[in-house]
Amino acid sequence: MSLNVYLSALALSASQIVGIGPQNAFVIRQGIGRQHVLPIVLICIVCDVLLIAAGVLGMGRLVAALPGFVGVVTWGGAAFLLWLSFKAFRAAWQPGRLDASGGIERDRKKVIRTILLVTLLNPYVWLDTVVLIGSVSSVYGTDNAGVFLLGCITSSVLWFVLVGFGAGKLAPWFEKPASWRLLDVAIGCIMLLTAIMLVRNYGLG
């Protein structure tokens, strides 16, 4: 086992996962409310493992070569992120959505559906895991693919466990309606900025 490859994969994966995007924003919100955190964390980890494995095992180079693939993912993803931004700003504007009972999703089926949507319909997830990480892994050769994959998986597990179960520590602070308003505004701005950066980086080339 190459420690250098493992640590490189760990760092690369962390640089792509860490950050408040649509997926992490939902994980944090549910974690604060301590609602269905375990299935959310497990779904995030499983999706990450499957997508990263697909990229490391060669799918990343294949899909990146498909005509129009990046463009479709980019513009469709930007539209999705703008919709999420609008929903966040709307939640911040409406007082009824600011308390814990309104801001936290409590229905298990809705929670599972939402985390799957914000994970699998988020273009950055596909571009970062399948395309980017998959392409970078090829530099280390097929002999190190397993070690590289293990490093990425370690990063994913550590991050989602930390965020999902650690966010609950912030619950007392979010008993104030103003805190929920601030969080929703911040999420709305992040979604908007993410959409802009997505188009800038991948859609205007």
C-alpha positions, 0 to 999 in steps of 0.5 A: 500500500502506497501511503503517498497515494492514499494521502493524495487521494484523501486530500483531493477528495476532501478538497472536493467534498468540504464546502457548503453545497446543496448536499452539505447544506441539507445535511447540516440543516437536518443535523441541527434538527437531529432528524434522520441523520443516520440514513442521510449520512449513509446515503451520502457516503454510499453515493460518494463511494459508488461515484468515485469508484466509477470514476477511478475505474475508468468511467470518468474518462469515458463520460468526459469524452462524450460530446455535449456531456459536460455542457448538459450537466453544467447548464442543467445543474446551474438551473437546479442550483438556481431553483435551490437558491430561490427556495432558500431565499423564500424560506428566509422571507417567510417567518413560518419557515424559520422555526425548527419544526418548519425548517427541518424535514421530519418525514423519512421518505421526504428526507431520503428523496431530498438527499438523493435529489441534492446528491445525484442532481448536483452537477458538481458531484458528478464533475468532481467525483466521476470526472475530476477524481477519476481523471486524476486517479489515472495518473497513479496507474491501475496498480494504485487504483485500490489505494486511491479509492480507499483514500477517497472513501476515508475522506468521504466517511470522515466528512459526512459523519462529522458534519451530520452528527456534529451539526446537532451541537449547534441546535441551541443557537438555532432556537432563535428564528433569526438564526434560521433566517441567517442560515437560509440566506447564507444557503441561498447565496451559496447556491447562487454563487455555485451556479455562477461558478459552475457556468463560468468554469464549465459552461463558457469554455 
